[in-house]
Amino acid sequence: ALRSALAALRHLDPAKHADLSAAVEAAEAAVEQLEAAVAASLRELTEAAPTASADAAVRAAALGELRSAIADARRCGVIRSSALTSAVETAEAALAPLEAASLRALVASSLAVPAADIAARCSALLALRSALAALRHLDPAKHADLSAAVEAAEAAVEQLEAAVAASLRELTEAAPTASADAAVRAAALGELRSAIADARRCGVIRSSALTSAVETAEAALAPLEAASLRALVASSLAVPAADIAARCSALLALRSALA
């Protein structure tokens, strides 16, 4: 706010207005004072940061606080203050090993998810992508430990994408034909619908393997949906004309199936 106020005075020459000149000097001194205070607060936070081997909950709390403080300091304009620039660089050096430890723990838990649980694997995949995206404020190339953790996370993302695609293909290959028993079709329908929705949630646009698996699954799903819909139409039209309640239930069921 102070910098903005000073910038707004460009149309005036403070030297021609004694009172304004004094106010500008006071504002510039306040800017320097605030820059130094922000830098000092960031240094204190950095010095208090736990090590990468600390308890996971302690690391997580410190991660959130340091990330937020660094973002605030950058917003203050590190390019305008050498003190702020130095404090941010020191804070990032302390943040990097915490980010690396957090990322390694996430990779381990993600790869431990049961292979058959497509929903859980998709959640793990999304969590990994989110963690990698959160590292945009750091340059892994400057921090060897973080760089290795990022590589491991990216490899885990590829592994999970391939695993979800493989599970979806297996489910597709096991799908019954449209002429199968209605109960068997219904169970397969529910499972395939859910798996396709999970795979789409994983981000098919980011993975050609997932995209291909989803398209194949949808091709297998279509005839099952058609058979299920035809059976529902037949049962709906067989409801006695005088039974308004039953006809309304059939109508709602059809609308729900179409939706």
RODO-2510 file (C-alpha; in nm, 4 decimals, decimal comma):
residues 259
     n   res          X          Y          Z
     1     a     0,0000     0,0000     0,0000
     2     l     0,2850     0,2411     0,0810
     3     r     0,4634     0,1648    -0,2447
     4     s     0,1409     0,2154    -0,4355
     5     a     0,0783     0,5491    -0,2615
     6     l     0,4308     0,6670    -0,3419
     7     a     0,3958     0,5578    -0,7045
     8     a     0,0710     0,7548    -0,7291
     9     l     0,2653     1,0754    -0,6523
    10     r     0,4625     1,0647    -0,9769
    11     h     0,2535     1,3509    -1,1148
    12     l     0,3803     1,5782    -0,8335
    13     d     0,7276     1,7071    -0,7496
    14     p     0,7612     1,6730    -0,3701
    15     a     1,0568     1,9156    -0,3797
    16     k     0,8120     2,1964    -0,4639
    17     h     0,5879     2,1173    -0,1663
    18     a     0,7642     2,1084     0,1713
    19     d     0,4836     1,9294     0,3562
    20     l     0,4517     1,6641     0,0850
    21     s     0,8286     1,6219     0,0718
    22     a     0,8371     1,5435     0,4447
    23     a     0,5491     1,2970     0,4099
    24     v     0,7258     1,1186     0,1210
    25     e     1,0466     1,0882     0,3258
    26     a     0,8479     0,9406     0,6157
    27     a     0,6735     0,6946     0,3806
    28     e     1,0037     0,5847     0,2243
    29     a     1,1515     0,5306     0,5721
    30     a     0,8424     0,3274     0,6665
    31     v     0,8853     0,1139     0,3531
    32     e     1,2442     0,0320     0,4515
    33     q     1,1364    -0,0387     0,8077
    34     l     0,8574    -0,2747     0,6954
    35     e     1,0863    -0,4536     0,4478
    36     a     1,3375    -0,5137     0,7282
    37     a     1,0600    -0,6311     0,9638
    38     v     0,9191    -0,8796     0,7090
    39     a     1,2701    -1,0095     0,6389
    40     a     1,3376    -1,0488     1,0135
    41     s     1,0074    -1,2355     1,0683
    42     l     1,0856    -1,4672     0,7788
    43     r     1,4328    -1,5369     0,9175
    44     e     1,2843    -1,6214     1,2594
    45     l     1,0359    -1,8591     1,0998
    46     t     1,3164    -2,0208     0,8983
    47     e     1,5358    -2,0684     1,2060
    48     a     1,2447    -2,2331     1,3889
    49     a     1,1700    -2,4744     1,1022
    50     p     1,1969    -2,8439     1,1972
    51     t     1,4322    -3,0839     1,0216
    52     a     1,3172    -3,3218     0,7480
    53     s     1,3351    -3,6086     1,0013
    54     a     1,0862    -3,4429     1,2393
    55     d     0,7384    -3,5806     1,3071
    56     a     0,5146    -3,5708     0,9963
    57     a     0,2518    -3,3505     1,1638
    58     v     0,5188    -3,1035     1,2793
    59     r     0,6661    -3,0952     0,9283
    60     a     0,3247    -3,0400     0,7730
    61     a     0,2492    -2,7436     1,0008
    62     a     0,5908    -2,5877     0,9316
    63     l     0,5476    -2,6478     0,5580
    64     g     0,2189    -2,4600     0,5504
    65     e     0,3536    -2,1693     0,7548
    66     l     0,6770    -2,1356     0,5549
    67     r     0,4994    -2,1639     0,2197
    68     s     0,2569    -1,8901     0,3217
    69     a     0,5308    -1,6624     0,4581
    70     i     0,7457    -1,7022     0,1457
    71     a     0,4476    -1,6265    -0,0772
    72     d     0,3701    -1,3138     0,1293
    73     a     0,7314    -1,1985     0,1155
    74     r     0,7414    -1,2501    -0,2609
    75     r     0,4206    -1,0482    -0,2882
    76     c     0,5965    -0,7693    -0,0973
    77     g     0,8384    -0,7485    -0,3882
    78     v     1,1696    -0,9248    -0,3282
    79     i     1,3179    -0,7609    -0,6378
    80     r     1,2890    -0,4250    -0,4628
    81     s     1,4644    -0,5262    -0,1427
    82     s     1,7949    -0,7112    -0,1044
    83     a     1,7084    -0,7904     0,2598
    84     l     1,3814    -0,9547     0,1541
    85     t     1,5516    -1,1373    -0,1326
    86     s     1,8111    -1,2832     0,1031
    87     a     1,5478    -1,3849     0,3624
    88     v     1,3326    -1,5548     0,0970
    89     e     1,6289    -1,7475    -0,0450
    90     t     1,7247    -1,8667     0,3042
    91     a     1,3631    -1,9667     0,3774
    92     e     1,3399    -2,1598     0,0503
    93     a     1,6606    -2,3454     0,1358
    94     a     1,4991    -2,4504     0,4670
    95     l     1,1691    -2,5350     0,2958
    96     a     1,3195    -2,7618     0,0284
    97     p     1,4118    -3,0591     0,2561
    98     l     1,0689    -3,0401     0,4245
    99     e     0,8995    -3,0482     0,0844
   100     a     1,1211    -3,3420    -0,0176
   101     a     1,0382    -3,5421     0,2978
   102     s     0,6666    -3,4711     0,2565
   103     l     0,6769    -3,5739    -0,1093
   104     r     0,8624    -3,8983    -0,0359
   105     a     0,6057    -3,9912     0,2302
   106     l     0,3227    -3,9204    -0,0146
   107     v     0,4868    -4,1357    -0,2835
   108     a     0,5236    -4,4256    -0,0387
   109     s     0,1592    -4,4089     0,0759
   110     s     0,0365    -4,3701    -0,2829
   111     l     0,2177    -4,6779    -0,4085
   112     a     0,0889    -4,8789    -0,1100
   113     v    -0,2741    -4,8390    -0,2233
   114     p    -0,4299    -5,1775    -0,3227
   115     a    -0,4088    -5,2336    -0,6985
   116     a    -0,7778    -5,3223    -0,7296
   117     d    -0,8986    -5,0031    -0,5599
   118     i    -0,9319    -4,7709    -0,8592
   119     a    -1,0968    -4,4914    -0,6571
   120     a    -0,8172    -4,4905    -0,3956
   121     r    -0,5489    -4,5000    -0,6660
   122     c    -0,7115    -4,2044    -0,8403
   123     s    -0,7201    -4,0119    -0,5120
   124     a    -0,3501    -4,0898    -0,4603
   125     l    -0,2744    -3,9807    -0,8159
   126     l    -0,4559    -3,6503    -0,7667
   127     a    -0,2761    -3,5916    -0,4353
   128     l     0,0624    -3,6456    -0,6026
   129     r    -0,0205    -3,4096    -0,8888
   130     s    -0,1378    -3,1481    -0,6390
   131     a     0,1820    -3,1836    -0,4332
   132     l     0,3973    -3,1440    -0,7440
   133     a     0,1993    -2,8377    -0,8536
   134     a     0,2496    -2,6833    -0,5066
   135     l     0,6264    -2,6856    -0,5670
   136     r     0,6094    -2,4220    -0,8382
   137     h     0,7527    -2,1660    -0,5949
   138     l     1,0747    -2,3685    -0,5684
   139     d     1,3343    -2,4657    -0,8253
   140     p     1,4125    -2,8359    -0,7615
   141     a     1,7321    -2,7998    -0,9657
   142     k     1,8732    -2,5848    -0,6836
   143     h     1,8026    -2,8506    -0,4196
   144     a     1,9376    -3,2015    -0,4924
   145     d     1,7220    -3,3797    -0,2325
   146     l     1,4045    -3,2111    -0,3568
   147     s     1,5007    -3,2805    -0,7175
   148     a     1,5284    -3,6542    -0,6413
   149     a     1,1941    -3,6514    -0,4564
   150     v     1,0256    -3,4764    -0,7497
   151     e     1,1632    -3,7361    -0,9917
   152     a     1,0317    -4,0167    -0,7680
   153     a     0,6901    -3,8487    -0,7478
   154     e     0,6714    -3,8033    -1,1239
   155     a     0,7626    -4,1704    -1,1716
   156     a     0,4912    -4,2661    -0,9196
   157     v     0,2365    -4,0577    -1,1118
   158     e     0,3195    -4,2474    -1,4312
   159     q     0,3044    -4,5795    -1,2447
   160     l    -0,0360    -4,5002    -1,0931
   161     e    -0,1743    -4,3811    -1,4274
   162     a    -0,0645    -4,7078    -1,5875
   163     a    -0,2078    -4,9098    -1,2961
   164     v    -0,5474    -4,7372    -1,3136
   165     a    -0,5553    -4,7876    -1,6911
   166     a    -0,4679    -5,1586    -1,6474
   167     s    -0,7387    -5,2082    -1,3812
   168     l    -0,9936    -5,0409    -1,6062
   169     r    -0,8933    -5,2626    -1,8993
   170     e    -0,9304    -5,5755    -1,6824
   171     l    -1,2744    -5,4622    -1,5700
   172     t    -1,3710    -5,3944    -1,9310
   173     e    -1,2525    -5,7351    -2,0504
   174     a    -1,4536    -5,9036    -1,7736
   175     a    -1,7733    -5,7141    -1,8603
   176     p    -2,0689    -5,9387    -1,9557
   177     t    -2,2462    -5,9158    -2,2898
   178     a    -2,5740    -5,7311    -2,3361
   179     s    -2,7529    -6,0685    -2,3466
   180     a    -2,6296    -6,1729    -2,0023
   181     d    -2,8550    -6,2114    -1,6996
   182     a    -3,0099    -5,8795    -1,5907
   183     a    -2,8616    -5,8986    -1,2392
   184     v    -2,5151    -5,9689    -1,3800
   185     r    -2,5507    -5,6785    -1,6231
   186     a    -2,6657    -5,4452    -1,3457
   187     a    -2,3651    -5,5302    -1,1254
   188     a    -2,1232    -5,4819    -1,4164
   189     l    -2,2931    -5,1542    -1,5094
   190     g    -2,2461    -5,0106    -1,1626
   191     e    -1,8829    -5,1179    -1,1412
   192     l    -1,7913    -4,9939    -1,4883
   193     r    -1,9705    -4,6612    -1,4426
   194     s    -1,7867    -4,6029    -1,1158
   195     a    -1,4484    -4,7037    -1,2578
   196     i    -1,4899    -4,4798    -1,5630
   197     a    -1,5908    -4,1850    -1,3427
   198     d    -1,2851    -4,2443    -1,1196
   199     a    -1,0537    -4,2664    -1,4210
   200     r    -1,1943    -3,9444    -1,5639
   201     r    -1,1403    -3,7803    -1,2258
   202     c    -0,7751    -3,8905    -1,2487
   203     g    -0,7440    -3,6647    -1,5523
   204     v    -0,7687    -3,8521    -1,8803
   205     i    -0,6468    -3,5426    -2,0657
   206     r    -0,3083    -3,5815    -1,8937
   207     s    -0,2549    -3,9477    -1,9787
   208     s    -0,2906    -4,1167    -2,3174
   209     a    -0,2990    -4,4581    -2,1453
   210     l    -0,5917    -4,3505    -1,9268
   211     t    -0,7678    -4,1892    -2,2224
   212     s    -0,7423    -4,5100    -2,4252
   213     a    -0,8610    -4,7274    -2,1328
   214     v    -1,1604    -4,5001    -2,0676
   215     e    -1,2618    -4,5008    -2,4346
   216     t    -1,2431    -4,8816    -2,4456
   217     a    -1,4440    -4,9092    -2,1223
   218     e    -1,7108    -4,6728    -2,2547
   219     a    -1,7379    -4,8832    -2,5705
   220     a    -1,8038    -5,1894    -2,3505
   221     l    -2,0437    -4,9961    -2,1293
   222     a    -2,2665    -4,8676    -2,4107
   223     p    -2,4366    -5,2015    -2,5026
   224     l    -2,4930    -5,2786    -2,1327
   225     e    -2,6564    -4,9381    -2,0852
   226     a    -2,8695    -4,9967    -2,3967
   227     a    -2,9856    -5,3399    -2,2759
   228     s    -3,0615    -5,2028    -1,9298
   229     l    -3,2559    -4,9112    -2,0772
   230     r    -3,4603    -5,1355    -2,3088
   231     a    -3,5527    -5,3602    -2,0152
   232     l    -3,6558    -5,0548    -1,8112
   233     v    -3,8695    -4,9233    -2,0968
   234     a    -4,0450    -5,2592    -2,1311
   235     s    -4,1163    -5,2860    -1,7581
   236     s    -4,2299    -4,9225    -1,7402
   237     l    -4,4806    -4,9616    -2,0236
   238     a    -4,6154    -5,2811    -1,8665
   239     v    -4,7358    -5,0904    -1,5562
   240     p    -5,1203    -5,0938    -1,5347
   241     a    -5,2696    -4,7728    -1,6730
   242     a    -5,4819    -4,7178    -1,3631
   243     d    -5,1868    -4,7344    -1,1245
   244     i    -5,0781    -4,3694    -1,1234
   245     a    -4,8264    -4,4152    -0,8419
   246     a    -4,6512    -4,7032    -1,0197
   247     r    -4,6491    -4,5122    -1,3498
   248     c    -4,4942    -4,2097    -1,1769
   249     s    -4,2270    -4,4341    -1,0234
   250     a    -4,1562    -4,5824    -1,3670
   251     l    -4,1361    -4,2327    -1,5147
   252     l    -3,8867    -4,1197    -1,2513
   253     a    -3,6791    -4,4343    -1,3046
   254     l    -3,6629    -4,3683    -1,6788
   255     r    -3,5653    -4,0039    -1,6284
   256     s    -3,2968    -4,1099    -1,3814
   257     a    -3,1601    -4,3696    -1,6250
   258     l    -3,1468    -4,1133    -1,9064
   259     a    -2,9743    -3,8602    -1,6808
***
